[in-house]
Amino acid sequence: MDMSLPVLDGWEATRQIRATNKLIPIIALTAHAMASDAEKARECGCDDFDTKPVELTRLLDKVEMLLKSA
């Protein structure tokens, strides 16, 4: 989930998704790399957090881990 989406940002989009679907894995993607951003992502319902620019191998490892635990 891109957290910097226009109109409906990723924080609120995640909250809305979680209101109806608790199982779908969501990884927050943002250019902000502060520990507070990772905490905010988990508070709104994200399962994991990663920073931009996206490193494909790292992101795929996170996706694989979440899918295995689902």
Secondary structure, DSSP 8 states (H G I E B T S, - for coil): -BTT-SSS-HHHHHHHHHHH-SSS--EEEES---HHHHHHHHHHT-SEEEESS--HHHHHHHHHHHHHH-
